[in-house]
Amino acid sequence: MTQAPQQRLTLEDVAQQLQTLYRLPPMPSLALRLLRLTTNPNASARELAELIECDPSLTAQVMRYARSALFNYPGQIQSVQDAVTRVLGFDRVVHVALGIASVRAFELPRNGVLGVDQFWRHSLYCAFLCQRIALLCRHDQGLAYLCGLLHNFGLLLIGHLFADEYEQLSRLRESNPELSMSALEQQVFGGQEDAAVLAVGHGAIGGVLHHLWQLPGAVVKAAGVHQQPTYRGDHEHYVLMVQLANGLLKGKGVGDEFNPDNLEELAQRLGLNADQLAQLSHDVDEVAEELDDLARSLSI
């Protein structure tokens, strides 16, 4: 029996083959500048606001985010700096702005189960839950939010490189909810010699892209192995947060995976109990309408 590609290829192999075979999109210049700002411990809210305000579209999206019912800020928000200092905080603004700017590297349809609308919906729900989980686990909430927000970028890259196959994958996803994305990706890409590297799954491909874009190690790993439920290793807690968040979201019809996870085991590995797991599920239900509205505004 032929061994499956994901068993034979390391992430280093995937990175080498992707760079050799395909022209990968560079990180957009604005996203790169935002990323550099995150590594500067002396960066100010004013610097962040001035950088975002260089882009009118990004400014409008950040302002919509700050004014959303998710935060329910009672006062007036007149500027990006108001959004940073009064409502969202530096980390949340820079991470959301980084996500918005990075998505511009890809050309994808808005509609469909794997379209940009659903990408943003899944990403925002996952980011919200990862931040809540990090609070309970006493890990970096900003980093956890970014891991959840960017963990599915591999799907965007597949769609960018292979529009026809991406459309096929989207149709298969809608008609086969009981199958894993890994199985569907194998079905679409496994038999194509030139695209066989894509059969390792969108997780590994997203991890490679994040590595090439020099994103934080936890973000690289959370994207790269979030499809591997038995993962043990570097940044394991952040991987588990994304896996647990996605598992909780499956039961609510959010995301691209619908087959069940062992939520109790994932929670236990993070040191969470059944009551905390139930509270997380309740928390996301409480803000679902606001997250949906926000996702629609960010996908425009």
C-alpha positions as a Markdown table, in Angstrom:
| # | Residue | x | y | z |
|---|---|---|---|---|
| 1 | Met | 0.0 | 0.0 | 0.0 |
| 2 | Thr | 1.3 | 3.4 | -0.9 |
| 3 | Gln | 2.1 | 5.5 | 2.1 |
| 4 | Ala | 0.0 | 8.7 | 2.5 |
| 5 | Pro | 1.8 | 12.0 | 1.6 |
| 6 | Gln | 1.3 | 13.5 | 5.0 |
| 7 | Gln | 3.3 | 10.6 | 6.5 |
| 8 | Arg | 6.1 | 10.8 | 4.0 |
| 9 | Leu | 6.6 | 14.6 | 3.9 |
| 10 | Thr | 8.0 | 16.8 | 6.6 |
| 11 | Leu | 7.1 | 20.5 | 6.9 |
| 12 | Glu | 10.6 | 21.3 | 5.5 |
| 13 | Asp | 9.8 | 19.1 | 2.5 |
| 14 | Val | 6.5 | 20.8 | 2.0 |
| 15 | Ala | 8.1 | 24.2 | 2.2 |
| 16 | Gln | 10.8 | 23.3 | -0.3 |
| 17 | Gln | 8.4 | 21.8 | -2.8 |
| 18 | Leu | 5.9 | 24.7 | -2.5 |
| 19 | Gln | 8.6 | 27.2 | -3.2 |
| 20 | Thr | 10.0 | 25.2 | -6.1 |
| 21 | Leu | 6.7 | 24.4 | -7.8 |
| 22 | Tyr | 4.5 | 27.5 | -7.1 |
| 23 | Arg | 4.8 | 31.2 | -6.9 |
| 24 | Leu | 3.8 | 31.9 | -3.4 |
| 25 | Pro | 2.3 | 35.3 | -2.6 |
| 26 | Pro | 4.6 | 37.5 | -0.5 |
| 27 | Met | 3.2 | 39.1 | 2.6 |
| 28 | Pro | 1.5 | 42.4 | 1.6 |
| 29 | Ser | 3.7 | 45.4 | 2.5 |
| 30 | Leu | 1.2 | 46.8 | 4.9 |
| 31 | Ala | 0.9 | 43.5 | 6.7 |
| 32 | Leu | 4.7 | 43.3 | 6.9 |
| 33 | Arg | 4.9 | 46.8 | 8.5 |
| 34 | Leu | 2.2 | 45.8 | 11.0 |
| 35 | Leu | 4.1 | 42.6 | 11.8 |
| 36 | Arg | 7.3 | 44.6 | 12.4 |
| 37 | Leu | 5.3 | 46.9 | 14.8 |
| 38 | Thr | 4.3 | 43.8 | 16.9 |
| 39 | Thr | 8.0 | 43.0 | 17.5 |
| 40 | Asn | 8.7 | 46.6 | 18.7 |
| 41 | Pro | 8.2 | 46.8 | 22.5 |
| 42 | Asn | 8.2 | 50.6 | 22.3 |
| 43 | Ala | 5.5 | 50.9 | 19.6 |
| 44 | Ser | 2.7 | 53.3 | 20.6 |
| 45 | Ala | -1.0 | 53.4 | 19.8 |
| 46 | Arg | -0.3 | 56.6 | 17.8 |
| 47 | Glu | 2.2 | 54.8 | 15.6 |
| 48 | Leu | -0.3 | 51.9 | 15.0 |
| 49 | Ala | -3.1 | 54.3 | 14.2 |
| 50 | Glu | -1.0 | 56.3 | 11.8 |
| 51 | Leu | 0.0 | 53.1 | 10.0 |
| 52 | Ile | -3.6 | 51.8 | 9.7 |
| 53 | Glu | -4.8 | 55.3 | 8.6 |
| 54 | Cys | -2.5 | 55.1 | 5.6 |
| 55 | Asp | -5.1 | 52.7 | 4.2 |
| 56 | Pro | -8.7 | 54.0 | 4.0 |
| 57 | Ser | -10.3 | 50.6 | 3.6 |
| 58 | Leu | -8.4 | 49.1 | 6.6 |
| 59 | Thr | -9.3 | 52.2 | 8.6 |
| 60 | Ala | -13.0 | 51.7 | 7.9 |
| 61 | Gln | -12.8 | 48.0 | 8.8 |
| 62 | Val | -11.0 | 48.7 | 12.1 |
| 63 | Met | -13.5 | 51.4 | 13.0 |
| 64 | Arg | -16.4 | 49.1 | 12.2 |
| 65 | Tyr | -14.8 | 46.5 | 14.4 |
| 66 | Ala | -14.4 | 48.9 | 17.4 |
| 67 | Arg | -18.0 | 50.2 | 17.0 |
| 68 | Ser | -19.5 | 46.7 | 16.8 |
| 69 | Ala | -22.0 | 45.4 | 19.4 |
| 70 | Leu | -19.4 | 42.9 | 20.4 |
| 71 | Phe | -17.7 | 45.5 | 22.5 |
| 72 | Asn | -20.7 | 47.7 | 23.3 |
| 73 | Tyr | -18.6 | 50.9 | 23.9 |
| 74 | Pro | -20.9 | 53.6 | 25.1 |
| 75 | Gly | -18.9 | 56.6 | 23.9 |
| 76 | Gln | -17.9 | 58.1 | 20.5 |
| 77 | Ile | -15.1 | 56.5 | 18.5 |
| 78 | Gln | -13.8 | 59.2 | 16.1 |
| 79 | Ser | -10.4 | 57.7 | 15.1 |
| 80 | Val | -8.3 | 54.6 | 14.9 |
| 81 | Gln | -6.4 | 55.9 | 18.0 |
| 82 | Asp | -9.7 | 56.0 | 19.9 |
| 83 | Ala | -10.3 | 52.4 | 18.8 |
| 84 | Val | -6.9 | 51.4 | 20.1 |
| 85 | Thr | -6.9 | 53.3 | 23.4 |
| 86 | Arg | -10.5 | 53.3 | 24.4 |
| 87 | Val | -12.0 | 50.0 | 23.1 |
| 88 | Leu | -9.8 | 47.3 | 21.6 |
| 89 | Gly | -6.3 | 47.7 | 22.9 |
| 90 | Phe | -3.0 | 47.6 | 21.0 |
| 91 | Asp | -2.7 | 43.8 | 20.6 |
| 92 | Arg | -6.2 | 43.2 | 19.3 |
| 93 | Val | -6.1 | 46.1 | 16.8 |
| 94 | Val | -2.7 | 45.1 | 15.4 |
| 95 | His | -3.7 | 41.4 | 15.1 |
| 96 | Val | -7.0 | 42.1 | 13.4 |
| 97 | Ala | -5.4 | 44.6 | 11.1 |
| 98 | Leu | -2.6 | 42.1 | 10.3 |
| 99 | Gly | -5.2 | 39.5 | 9.4 |
| 100 | Ile | -7.2 | 41.9 | 7.2 |
| 101 | Ala | -4.1 | 43.1 | 5.4 |
| 102 | Ser | -2.7 | 39.5 | 5.0 |
| 103 | Val | -5.9 | 38.2 | 3.3 |
| 104 | Arg | -5.3 | 40.7 | 0.5 |
| 105 | Ala | -2.5 | 38.5 | -0.7 |
| 106 | Phe | -5.2 | 36.1 | -2.0 |
| 107 | Glu | -7.9 | 36.2 | -4.7 |
| 108 | Leu | -10.8 | 34.1 | -3.7 |
| 109 | Pro | -14.6 | 34.1 | -4.1 |
| 110 | Arg | -16.7 | 35.5 | -1.2 |
| 111 | Asn | -19.5 | 32.9 | -1.3 |
| 112 | Gly | -19.6 | 29.2 | -0.5 |
| 113 | Val | -18.6 | 27.1 | 2.4 |
| 114 | Leu | -14.9 | 27.8 | 1.8 |
| 115 | Gly | -15.4 | 31.4 | 0.6 |
| 116 | Val | -13.9 | 34.5 | 2.2 |
| 117 | Asp | -17.2 | 35.2 | 4.0 |
| 118 | Gln | -17.1 | 31.9 | 5.8 |
| 119 | Phe | -13.3 | 32.2 | 6.3 |
| 120 | Trp | -13.8 | 35.4 | 8.3 |
| 121 | Arg | -16.7 | 33.9 | 10.2 |
| 122 | His | -14.7 | 30.9 | 11.2 |
| 123 | Ser | -11.5 | 32.9 | 12.0 |
| 124 | Leu | -13.2 | 35.4 | 14.2 |
| 125 | Tyr | -15.2 | 32.8 | 16.2 |
| 126 | Cys | -12.0 | 30.7 | 16.6 |
| 127 | Ala | -9.9 | 33.8 | 17.7 |
| 128 | Phe | -12.6 | 34.8 | 20.2 |
| 129 | Leu | -12.6 | 31.3 | 21.8 |
| 130 | Cys | -8.8 | 31.0 | 21.7 |
| 131 | Gln | -8.5 | 34.2 | 23.6 |
| 132 | Arg | -11.0 | 33.0 | 26.2 |
| 133 | Ile | -9.3 | 29.7 | 26.5 |
| 134 | Ala | -5.9 | 31.4 | 27.0 |
| 135 | Leu | -7.4 | 33.5 | 29.8 |
| 136 | Leu | -8.5 | 30.4 | 31.6 |
| 137 | Cys | -5.1 | 28.7 | 31.0 |
| 138 | Arg | -3.0 | 31.8 | 31.8 |
| 139 | His | -1.3 | 32.0 | 28.5 |
| 140 | Asp | -0.7 | 35.0 | 26.2 |
| 141 | Gln | -4.2 | 36.1 | 25.2 |
| 142 | Gly | -3.0 | 38.2 | 22.3 |
| 143 | Leu | -0.9 | 35.5 | 20.8 |
| 144 | Ala | -3.8 | 33.0 | 21.3 |
| 145 | Tyr | -6.1 | 35.4 | 19.4 |
| 146 | Leu | -3.7 | 35.6 | 16.5 |
| 147 | Cys | -3.3 | 31.8 | 16.4 |
| 148 | Gly | -7.1 | 31.4 | 16.1 |
| 149 | Leu | -7.4 | 34.2 | 13.6 |
| 150 | Leu | -4.7 | 33.0 | 11.2 |
| 151 | His | -4.8 | 29.2 | 11.6 |
| 152 | Asn | -6.8 | 28.5 | 8.4 |
| 153 | Phe | -4.7 | 30.5 | 5.9 |
| 154 | Gly | -3.7 | 27.3 | 4.1 |
| 155 | Leu | -7.1 | 27.1 | 2.6 |
| 156 | Leu | -6.7 | 30.6 | 1.2 |
| 157 | Leu | -3.4 | 29.7 | -0.3 |
| 158 | Ile | -4.9 | 26.5 | -1.9 |
| 159 | Gly | -7.7 | 28.6 | -3.3 |
| 160 | His | -5.3 | 31.2 | -4.6 |
| 161 | Leu | -3.1 | 28.6 | -6.4 |
| 162 | Phe | -5.7 | 26.2 | -7.6 |
| 163 | Ala | -9.1 | 27.8 | -8.3 |
| 164 | Asp | -10.7 | 24.8 | -10.0 |
| 165 | Glu | -9.6 | 22.3 | -7.4 |
| 166 | Tyr | -10.6 | 24.7 | -4.7 |
| 167 | Glu | -14.1 | 24.9 | -6.1 |
| 168 | Gln | -14.2 | 21.1 | -6.2 |
| 169 | Leu | -13.1 | 20.9 | -2.6 |
| 170 | Ser | -15.8 | 23.4 | -1.6 |
| 171 | Arg | -18.5 | 21.2 | -3.3 |
| 172 | Leu | -17.2 | 18.1 | -1.6 |
| 173 | Arg | -17.1 | 19.8 | 1.7 |
| 174 | Glu | -20.8 | 20.8 | 1.4 |
| 175 | Ser | -21.9 | 17.3 | 0.2 |
| 176 | Asn | -19.8 | 15.2 | 2.6 |
| 177 | Pro | -20.1 | 16.7 | 6.1 |
| 178 | Glu | -19.2 | 13.4 | 7.7 |
| 179 | Leu | -15.7 | 13.4 | 6.1 |
| 180 | Ser | -12.7 | 15.2 | 7.4 |
| 181 | Met | -11.0 | 18.0 | 5.4 |
| 182 | Ser | -7.9 | 15.9 | 5.3 |
| 183 | Ala | -9.8 | 13.1 | 3.5 |
| 184 | Leu | -11.3 | 15.6 | 1.1 |
| 185 | Glu | -8.0 | 17.2 | 0.4 |
| 186 | Gln | -6.5 | 13.7 | -0.3 |
| 187 | Gln | -9.4 | 13.1 | -2.7 |
| 188 | Val | -8.9 | 16.3 | -4.7 |
| 189 | Phe | -5.1 | 16.5 | -4.7 |
| 190 | Gly | -3.7 | 13.1 | -3.8 |
| 191 | Gly | -3.8 | 11.7 | -7.4 |
| 192 | Gln | -2.3 | 14.8 | -9.1 |
| 193 | Glu | 1.4 | 14.4 | -9.4 |
| 194 | Asp | 2.1 | 18.1 | -9.8 |
| 195 | Ala | -0.1 | 19.1 | -6.9 |
| 196 | Ala | 0.5 | 16.1 | -4.7 |
| 197 | Val | 2.3 | 18.2 | -2.1 |
| 198 | Leu | -1.1 | 19.9 | -1.4 |
| 199 | Ala | -2.5 | 16.6 | -0.3 |
| 200 | Val | -0.7 | 17.1 | 3.0 |
| 201 | Gly | -3.6 | 19.3 | 3.9 |
| 202 | His | -4.2 | 23.0 | 4.3 |
| 203 | Gly | -2.9 | 23.1 | 7.8 |
| 204 | Ala | 0.7 | 22.2 | 6.8 |
| 205 | Ile | 0.5 | 24.5 | 3.9 |
| 206 | Gly | -0.7 | 27.4 | 6.0 |
| 207 | Gly | 2.1 | 26.7 | 8.5 |
| 208 | Val | 4.7 | 26.8 | 5.7 |
| 209 | Leu | 3.3 | 30.2 | 4.5 |
| 210 | His | 3.3 | 31.6 | 8.0 |
| 211 | His | 6.9 | 30.5 | 8.4 |
| 212 | Leu | 7.9 | 32.1 | 5.2 |
| 213 | Trp | 6.1 | 35.3 | 6.3 |
| 214 | Gln | 8.1 | 35.1 | 9.6 |
| 215 | Leu | 5.0 | 35.1 | 11.8 |
| 216 | Pro | 5.5 | 34.0 | 15.5 |
| 217 | Gly | 6.4 | 30.4 | 16.1 |
| 218 | Ala | 3.1 | 29.6 | 17.9 |
| 219 | Val | 1.1 | 31.0 | 14.9 |
| 220 | Val | 3.2 | 28.8 | 12.5 |
| 221 | Lys | 2.7 | 25.7 | 14.6 |
| 222 | Ala | -1.0 | 26.3 | 15.3 |
| 223 | Ala | -1.7 | 26.6 | 11.6 |
| 224 | Gly | 0.7 | 23.8 | 10.6 |
| 225 | Val | -0.6 | 21.0 | 12.9 |
| 226 | His | -4.1 | 21.9 | 13.8 |
| 227 | Gln | -5.3 | 19.0 | 11.7 |
| 228 | Gln | -3.2 | 16.6 | 13.8 |
| 229 | Pro | -5.2 | 15.6 | 17.0 |
| 230 | Thr | -2.3 | 13.7 | 18.5 |
| 231 | Tyr | 0.3 | 16.5 | 18.2 |
| 232 | Arg | 2.8 | 16.8 | 21.0 |
| 233 | Gly | 5.7 | 19.3 | 20.8 |
| 234 | Asp | 6.5 | 23.0 | 20.5 |
| 235 | His | 3.8 | 25.5 | 21.3 |
| 236 | Glu | 1.5 | 22.6 | 22.1 |
| 237 | His | -0.9 | 24.7 | 24.3 |
| 238 | Tyr | -1.6 | 27.1 | 21.4 |
| 239 | Val | -2.2 | 24.2 | 19.0 |
| 240 | Leu | -4.6 | 22.7 | 21.6 |
| 241 | Met | -6.5 | 26.0 | 22.0 |
| 242 | Val | -7.1 | 26.1 | 18.2 |
| 243 | Gln | -8.2 | 22.5 | 18.2 |
| 244 | Leu | -10.5 | 22.9 | 21.2 |
| 245 | Ala | -12.0 | 26.1 | 19.7 |
| 246 | Asn | -12.6 | 24.4 | 16.4 |
| 247 | Gly | -14.1 | 21.4 | 18.2 |
| 248 | Leu | -16.6 | 23.6 | 20.0 |
| 249 | Leu | -17.4 | 25.4 | 16.8 |
| 250 | Lys | -18.2 | 22.2 | 14.9 |
| 251 | Gly | -21.2 | 21.7 | 17.1 |
| 252 | Lys | -22.5 | 25.2 | 16.2 |
| 253 | Gly | -22.0 | 24.7 | 12.4 |
| 254 | Val | -19.0 | 27.1 | 12.2 |
| 255 | Gly | -15.9 | 26.2 | 10.3 |
| 256 | Asp | -14.9 | 23.7 | 7.6 |
| 257 | Glu | -14.8 | 20.5 | 9.8 |
| 258 | Phe | -18.0 | 18.8 | 11.0 |
| 259 | Asn | -16.9 | 15.4 | 12.2 |
| 260 | Pro | -16.7 | 15.4 | 16.1 |
| 261 | Asp | -13.7 | 15.8 | 18.3 |
| 262 | Asn | -13.0 | 14.5 | 21.8 |
| 263 | Leu | -13.6 | 17.8 | 23.5 |
| 264 | Glu | -13.2 | 16.4 | 27.0 |
| 265 | Glu | -9.7 | 15.1 | 26.2 |
| 266 | Leu | -8.6 | 18.4 | 24.5 |
| 267 | Ala | -9.9 | 20.4 | 27.5 |
| 268 | Gln | -8.2 | 18.0 | 30.0 |
| 269 | Arg | -4.9 | 18.5 | 28.2 |
| 270 | Leu | -5.3 | 22.2 | 28.7 |
| 271 | Gly | -6.2 | 21.8 | 32.3 |
| 272 | Leu | -9.9 | 22.8 | 31.9 |
| 273 | Asn | -12.8 | 21.1 | 33.5 |
| 274 | Ala | -16.3 | 20.3 | 32.2 |
| 275 | Asp | -17.8 | 23.4 | 33.8 |
| 276 | Gln | -15.2 | 25.6 | 32.0 |
| 277 | Leu | -15.9 | 23.8 | 28.8 |
| 278 | Ala | -19.6 | 24.5 | 29.1 |
| 279 | Gln | -18.9 | 28.1 | 29.9 |
| 280 | Leu | -16.8 | 28.5 | 26.8 |
| 281 | Ser | -19.7 | 27.2 | 24.7 |
| 282 | His | -22.1 | 29.6 | 26.4 |
| 283 | Asp | -19.7 | 32.5 | 25.9 |
| 284 | Val | -19.6 | 32.1 | 22.2 |
| 285 | Asp | -23.3 | 31.7 | 21.9 |
| 286 | Glu | -23.7 | 35.0 | 23.7 |
| 287 | Val | -21.7 | 36.9 | 21.1 |
| 288 | Ala | -22.6 | 34.8 | 18.0 |
| 289 | Glu | -24.8 | 37.5 | 16.4 |
| 290 | Glu | -22.1 | 40.2 | 16.9 |
| 291 | Leu | -19.4 | 37.9 | 15.5 |
| 292 | Asp | -21.5 | 37.2 | 12.5 |
| 293 | Asp | -22.1 | 40.9 | 11.8 |
| 294 | Leu | -18.4 | 41.6 | 12.3 |
| 295 | Ala | -17.4 | 38.8 | 9.9 |
| 296 | Arg | -19.7 | 40.2 | 7.2 |
| 297 | Ser | -18.1 | 43.7 | 7.6 |
| 298 | Leu | -14.5 | 42.4 | 7.4 |
| 299 | Ser | -15.1 | 40.3 | 4.2 |
| 300 | Ile | -16.3 | 43.3 | 2.2 |
